[in-house]
Amino acid sequence: MKDLSFDDLQLFARIAATRTLSAVARERQVPVSLVSRTLARIEAACGAKLVRRSTHGMTLTPEGESFLGWCGRIVGTVDEMEAEFADRTARVSGLVKLSVSTVMAEYWIVPALPSLQARHPDLHVELRVNDRLVDIVREGIDIAIRTGDVAGESMVLRPMGRLGTALYASPGYLSAHGTPRTPEALGTHRLLANCSYPVLNRWHFTNGHALVAQGPTQADNTAVIVTMAVQGLGIARLPTLVGTPLVQAGQLLPVLPGLLQAEPMRVHAVMLAERQRLPRIRACIEHFCEWFAQRD
């Protein structure tokens, strides 16, 4: 086993997490055959079969489970060593894989990247942009930025702020269809709904009125709904982080300002407990928290 490298241990840990060689090959941008040969070399060094292959995928043998435990302890020790020495040198470097929704990426994370790079030029960020909830372990994500209530064992949550919402429509839409003056008047308007997250379509107002947003045009992606609103397709409920700059740019107008009754959604950075001390992880989270606080 002395011939095994630290990279070999990391590769096996990723095979165990993804249960597929092709996913690890895509992550590393190498042929699947290379990953397969590396696994065979690891098994030869251990003198045991670590993985079972079947038509249903890959599973670890008892020896594989034991080897994975050692991989985790060794990788964790190296991470702790990295954290300690980085604290002493005040140097932040390495790659951070960040999972974030499309709209949060466009209006929060990407605008914050220039100042992050200026502060930590040796830090590299890889954005995984998708509105679905990712499996942090299987997909090798360092930080997932999520809204609302988040649960999960072995996960650490770092509060990053709160995200308010309000109603918006384009000047063109309001000119053509009129501006609603009361929540009840929304019944005659085209409302842009989210077909993947029904909870976002339940609109409650301060006067006690409530409705479920329905309309001829829907989308499963908030960023697309933003574009639909700008194009004059209807009235949308959007994060104020998105709506405010579009109002300032003249692309949207507030609708029934102050009347939508909605608790701001909590925004969290979610990460594995053993990775929270890594300087590159802390540096990203602290920077994004500062950037968001300045614009909240």
C-alpha positions as CSV (number, residue, x, y, z in Angstrom):
1,M,0.0,0.0,0.0
2,K,3.0,2.3,0.3
3,D,2.9,2.8,-3.5
4,L,-0.6,4.4,-3.3
5,S,-0.7,8.2,-3.6
6,F,-2.9,10.7,-1.9
7,D,-4.6,11.2,-5.3
8,D,-5.4,7.4,-5.4
9,L,-7.2,7.7,-2.1
10,Q,-9.2,10.7,-3.3
11,L,-10.1,8.9,-6.5
12,F,-11.4,5.9,-4.6
13,A,-13.4,8.1,-2.3
14,R,-15.1,9.6,-5.4
15,I,-15.8,6.2,-6.9
16,A,-17.4,5.2,-3.6
17,A,-19.5,8.4,-3.6
18,T,-20.7,8.3,-7.2
19,R,-20.8,4.5,-7.6
20,T,-19.8,4.9,-11.2
21,L,-16.4,5.1,-13.0
22,S,-17.8,7.3,-15.8
23,A,-18.8,10.1,-13.4
24,V,-15.3,10.2,-11.8
25,A,-13.8,10.2,-15.3
26,R,-15.9,13.2,-16.3
27,E,-14.9,15.0,-13.1
28,R,-11.3,14.5,-13.8
29,Q,-11.6,14.9,-17.6
30,V,-9.8,11.6,-18.3
31,P,-10.8,8.4,-20.1
32,V,-12.9,5.9,-18.1
33,S,-10.2,3.3,-18.9
34,L,-7.7,5.3,-16.9
35,V,-10.0,5.4,-13.8
36,S,-10.6,1.6,-14.2
37,R,-6.9,0.9,-14.4
38,T,-6.3,3.1,-11.3
39,L,-9.0,1.2,-9.4
40,A,-7.4,-2.1,-10.4
41,R,-4.0,-0.9,-9.2
42,I,-5.5,0.2,-5.8
43,E,-7.2,-3.2,-5.4
44,A,-3.9,-5.0,-6.3
45,A,-2.1,-2.9,-3.7
46,C,-4.7,-3.8,-1.1
47,G,-4.7,-7.4,-2.1
48,A,-8.5,-7.5,-2.0
49,K,-11.5,-6.8,-4.1
50,L,-12.9,-3.4,-3.1
51,V,-15.8,-3.0,-5.5
52,R,-18.5,-5.2,-6.9
53,R,-19.8,-4.5,-10.4
54,S,-23.3,-5.6,-11.5
55,T,-26.0,-4.5,-13.9
56,H,-27.4,-2.3,-11.1
57,G,-24.2,-0.4,-10.6
58,M,-21.3,-0.6,-8.2
59,T,-21.2,-1.4,-4.5
60,L,-18.4,-1.7,-2.0
61,T,-17.3,-5.0,-0.6
62,P,-16.6,-5.2,3.2
63,E,-12.9,-4.6,2.4
64,G,-13.9,-1.6,0.2
65,E,-16.0,-0.1,3.1
66,S,-13.0,-0.5,5.4
67,F,-10.6,1.0,2.8
68,L,-13.0,3.9,2.3
69,G,-13.0,4.6,6.1
70,W,-9.2,4.9,6.0
71,C,-9.4,7.1,2.9
72,G,-11.7,9.4,4.7
73,R,-9.5,9.7,7.8
74,I,-6.3,10.3,5.7
75,V,-8.0,12.9,3.5
76,G,-9.5,14.6,6.5
77,T,-6.0,14.7,8.2
78,V,-4.5,16.3,5.1
79,D,-7.4,18.8,5.0
80,E,-6.7,19.7,8.6
81,M,-3.0,20.2,7.9
82,E,-3.9,22.4,4.9
83,A,-6.2,24.5,7.1
84,E,-3.5,24.9,9.9
85,F,-0.7,26.0,7.5
86,A,-3.0,28.2,5.5
87,D,-4.0,30.0,8.7
88,R,-0.4,30.6,9.5
89,T,0.5,31.9,6.1
90,A,-2.8,33.7,5.4
91,R,-2.7,32.2,1.9
92,V,-5.9,30.9,0.3
93,S,-5.7,28.7,-2.8
94,G,-7.2,25.7,-4.5
95,L,-10.5,24.8,-6.2
96,V,-14.0,25.4,-4.8
97,K,-16.9,23.7,-6.5
98,L,-20.0,25.7,-5.8
99,S,-23.6,24.7,-6.5
100,V,-26.1,27.5,-7.0
101,S,-29.4,28.2,-8.7
102,T,-29.4,30.0,-12.0
103,V,-30.9,33.2,-10.7
104,M,-28.6,33.3,-7.6
105,A,-25.6,32.7,-9.8
106,E,-26.5,35.5,-12.2
107,Y,-27.5,38.2,-9.7
108,W,-25.4,37.3,-6.6
109,I,-22.5,35.0,-7.1
110,V,-21.1,36.1,-10.5
111,P,-21.1,39.8,-9.7
112,A,-19.2,39.0,-6.5
113,L,-16.5,37.0,-8.3
114,P,-14.2,39.9,-9.5
115,S,-13.7,41.1,-5.9
116,L,-13.2,37.6,-4.7
117,Q,-10.5,37.0,-7.3
118,A,-8.8,40.3,-6.5
119,R,-8.7,39.3,-2.8
120,H,-7.6,35.7,-3.4
121,P,-5.9,35.4,-6.8
122,D,-4.9,31.8,-6.2
123,L,-8.4,30.7,-5.5
124,H,-10.4,29.0,-8.3
125,V,-14.2,28.7,-8.4
126,E,-16.1,26.2,-10.4
127,L,-19.8,27.0,-10.7
128,R,-22.4,24.2,-11.0
129,V,-25.5,26.1,-12.0
130,N,-28.8,24.3,-11.7
131,D,-32.1,24.9,-10.0
132,R,-32.4,21.3,-8.7
133,L,-31.1,20.2,-5.3
134,V,-27.8,18.5,-5.8
135,D,-26.3,15.6,-3.8
136,I,-23.3,17.2,-2.3
137,V,-21.4,14.0,-1.6
138,R,-22.1,12.2,-4.9
139,E,-21.4,15.3,-7.1
140,G,-18.3,16.4,-5.2
141,I,-19.7,19.8,-4.2
142,D,-17.8,21.9,-1.7
143,I,-20.6,24.5,-1.1
144,A,-24.2,24.4,-2.1
145,I,-26.1,27.7,-1.7
146,R,-29.8,27.0,-0.9
147,T,-32.9,28.9,0.2
148,G,-35.5,27.9,2.7
149,D,-35.3,25.1,5.3
150,V,-32.4,22.8,4.8
151,A,-31.9,19.4,6.5
152,G,-29.3,16.8,6.4
153,E,-27.1,14.8,8.7
154,S,-23.4,15.5,8.6
155,M,-24.1,18.8,6.9
156,V,-23.1,22.2,8.3
157,L,-25.2,25.3,7.5
158,R,-23.8,28.8,7.4
159,P,-26.5,31.5,7.3
160,M,-25.7,33.9,4.5
161,G,-28.7,36.3,4.6
162,R,-32.4,36.5,3.8
163,L,-34.0,36.9,0.4
164,G,-37.2,39.0,0.1
165,T,-39.7,38.6,-2.7
166,A,-42.1,41.0,-4.4
167,L,-44.3,41.3,-7.5
168,Y,-43.1,42.8,-10.7
169,A,-44.2,43.3,-14.3
170,S,-42.7,45.1,-17.3
171,P,-43.9,48.6,-18.2
172,G,-45.1,47.2,-21.5
173,Y,-47.3,44.6,-19.8
174,L,-48.8,47.2,-17.4
175,S,-49.5,49.6,-20.2
176,A,-51.3,47.0,-22.2
177,H,-53.2,45.3,-19.4
178,G,-53.5,48.0,-16.7
179,T,-51.9,48.2,-13.3
180,P,-53.8,46.2,-10.5
181,R,-54.6,48.4,-7.6
182,T,-55.7,45.6,-5.2
183,P,-54.7,42.0,-4.7
184,E,-58.2,40.9,-5.9
185,A,-57.6,42.6,-9.2
186,L,-54.9,40.1,-10.0
187,G,-57.6,37.6,-10.9
188,T,-57.9,39.3,-14.3
189,H,-54.2,39.3,-15.0
190,R,-51.6,36.9,-16.5
191,L,-49.6,35.5,-13.6
192,L,-46.3,33.8,-14.2
193,A,-46.1,30.6,-12.3
194,N,-43.3,28.2,-11.3
195,C,-44.2,24.7,-12.4
196,S,-41.5,22.9,-10.3
197,Y,-42.0,24.7,-6.9
198,P,-45.8,25.1,-6.3
199,V,-45.1,26.8,-2.9
200,L,-43.8,29.9,-4.9
201,N,-47.2,30.2,-6.6
202,R,-49.1,30.7,-3.3
203,W,-49.4,34.4,-2.9
204,H,-50.7,35.8,0.4
205,F,-51.4,39.5,0.9
206,T,-51.6,41.8,3.9
207,N,-55.4,42.3,3.4
208,G,-56.0,38.6,3.9
209,H,-56.5,37.8,0.2
210,A,-54.7,34.7,-1.1
211,L,-54.4,33.1,-4.5
212,V,-52.6,30.4,-6.4
213,A,-50.7,31.9,-9.4
214,Q,-51.8,30.3,-12.6
215,G,-51.3,31.5,-16.2
216,P,-50.8,30.5,-19.8
217,T,-47.0,30.6,-19.4
218,Q,-45.0,28.8,-16.8
219,A,-41.4,27.7,-16.2
220,D,-39.4,25.6,-13.8
221,N,-36.6,28.1,-13.6
222,T,-36.7,31.4,-11.8
223,A,-34.1,33.0,-14.2
224,V,-36.5,32.1,-17.1
225,I,-39.4,33.6,-15.2
226,V,-37.4,36.8,-14.8
227,T,-36.9,36.9,-18.6
228,M,-40.6,36.2,-19.2
229,A,-41.5,39.1,-17.0
230,V,-39.1,41.5,-18.7
231,Q,-40.6,40.4,-22.1
232,G,-44.1,41.4,-20.9
233,L,-45.6,38.0,-20.5
234,G,-47.2,38.7,-17.1
235,I,-46.8,39.5,-13.4
236,A,-44.1,37.5,-11.6
237,R,-43.1,37.0,-8.0
238,L,-39.3,37.5,-7.9
239,P,-36.5,37.9,-5.4
240,T,-36.0,41.6,-4.6
241,L,-32.3,40.9,-5.2
242,V,-33.3,40.5,-8.9
243,G,-36.3,42.8,-9.1
244,T,-34.7,45.9,-7.6
245,P,-31.9,46.4,-10.2
246,L,-34.3,45.6,-13.0
247,V,-36.6,48.3,-11.7
248,Q,-33.7,50.7,-11.5
249,A,-32.8,49.8,-15.1
250,G,-36.4,50.5,-16.2
251,Q,-37.1,46.9,-17.3
252,L,-39.6,46.1,-14.6
253,L,-42.0,48.0,-12.3
254,P,-43.2,47.0,-8.8
255,V,-46.8,45.7,-8.6
256,L,-48.8,46.1,-5.4
257,P,-45.6,47.2,-3.5
258,G,-45.7,46.3,0.2
259,L,-48.9,44.2,-0.1
260,L,-47.4,40.8,-0.7
261,Q,-47.1,39.0,2.6
262,A,-44.0,36.8,2.4
263,E,-41.4,36.0,5.0
264,P,-37.9,36.5,3.5
265,M,-36.4,33.2,2.6
266,R,-33.3,32.2,4.5
267,V,-30.2,31.6,2.4
268,H,-27.6,29.1,3.6
269,A,-24.3,27.8,2.5
270,V,-24.4,24.0,3.0
271,M,-21.2,21.9,3.2
272,L,-19.9,18.7,4.7
273,A,-18.9,19.1,8.3
274,E,-15.3,17.9,7.6
275,R,-14.7,20.6,5.0
276,Q,-15.9,23.7,6.8
277,R,-12.5,24.6,8.2
278,L,-10.7,24.6,4.8
279,P,-9.4,28.1,4.2
280,R,-10.7,28.1,0.6
281,I,-14.2,27.2,1.7
282,R,-14.2,29.8,4.5
283,A,-12.8,32.5,2.2
284,C,-15.6,32.0,-0.3
285,I,-18.4,31.9,2.2
286,E,-17.2,35.0,4.1
287,H,-16.8,37.0,0.9
288,F,-20.2,36.1,-0.4
289,C,-21.8,36.9,3.0
290,E,-20.1,40.4,3.0
291,W,-21.1,41.0,-0.6
292,F,-24.7,40.0,0.0
293,A,-25.0,42.1,3.2
294,Q,-23.9,45.2,1.4
295,R,-26.8,44.8,-1.1
296,D,-29.5,43.4,1.2
